[in-house]
Amino acid sequence: MPRRSKCTKKLVAEVVAKVERGVPADSAAQIAGIGLSTYYEWMEKGGRGIEPYAGFRKAAARARAVAEASLLERVRGGDEKGESFGQAKAALEILSRGWPKRWSTQVRMQLADELGRFLDVAKRVCSPEDYCRILEELASEDGGATAAGDPGDHVVATH
């Protein structure tokens, strides 16, 4: 008889509650008594749609989104909700570390530097007409993604 999974509704709820408060999911699982290798195994199984791990993975992803939204509310609220700017700034720092692709100014600066290097090379090797087309596509609202047939994920973070 196969061993019963430790991935119970009670354990999932315990992990989710911590993740919603901003604890990284792998740390929340460890606090709940789930080893790190077990956590990653469950996430992998969940990615393949195996229950109850798929439910665990989905709940952890949702909880992470709740945590992000909560932090964003704190940043946007700032002093409006009676919080000091220090707390809002701390929330922004947590966002930039937990979700660097969306919130980290360092990542954006790196992307801007890489784009600048690309444009320098393109200006040297492309004809003036091709270079202008590249600039026009980059300046377009969608960066030329729909013209290339790839709608992509155009989430714009404002803060």
Secondary structure as GFF3:
##gff-version 3
##sequence-region A 1 159
A	DSSP	alpha_helix	9	20	.	.	.	ID=ss1
A	DSSP	alpha_helix	25	31	.	.	.	ID=ss2
A	DSSP	alpha_helix	36	47	.	.	.	ID=ss3
A	DSSP	alpha_helix	53	77	.	.	.	ID=ss4
A	DSSP	three_ten_helix	78	81	.	.	.	ID=ss5
A	DSSP	alpha_helix	85	98	.	.	.	ID=ss6
A	DSSP	alpha_helix	100	103	.	.	.	ID=ss7
A	DSSP	alpha_helix	105	125	.	.	.	ID=ss8
A	DSSP	alpha_helix	128	139	.	.	.	ID=ss9
###
